[in-house]
Amino acid sequence: GLGSSAGSGAVTINGGTWENQELIVGGAGPGSLVMNSGATVTATGPYVVFAGAPAVGVGYGSAAGVISIDGGSVLSVTGVADIAANGSVSLSGGSLSASGSVSISGSLSGNGSIEAPVTVGGAITASGGTLVVQGLVGGSGVLTIDAAGGHRCGPDRRFRRRRAVAGGARRGQRDDGRFWHRRQHRAERRDRQFRQL
């Protein structure tokens, strides 16, 4: 791993492919992975650095872990990707794909796509464009949409957190606002019925 033991580790990939069984970025020491120009990084398992380790762990110890996925690059995970409390992932037109799920106790920000179910205990910030999430979104964390950002969710979308977000976005609502409109419509219909009596 990159920084998985004492010391630090950093890798930059420009348009190439890097295949791993398991990838830990930031553990006992800091680690960083930068993916540019359509780079592909895979973590296919089943090698396990320690019992219970995910296929990809970011900030999985006492030190920071950072992954940047830019320009059409793809981080493809067979299994679970865990962005721990000391971890951060930034997307700038890139994609994070996992056959299991993506757990976020740290932070994920930017624009691009997440192709997996997501559990948010930390924060997701859509900024600089559209962040597409293909899968169920749940957890107790915060989803923030800045003025220049947007988000789209796949057919299984579900937001459980009822917390205000920046940029005039909605409280605990779907991105298309249907939840609020249905409640508003019911209230208006009820008012009309009372007025007719």
Disulfide bonds with the S-S distance in Angstrom:
none
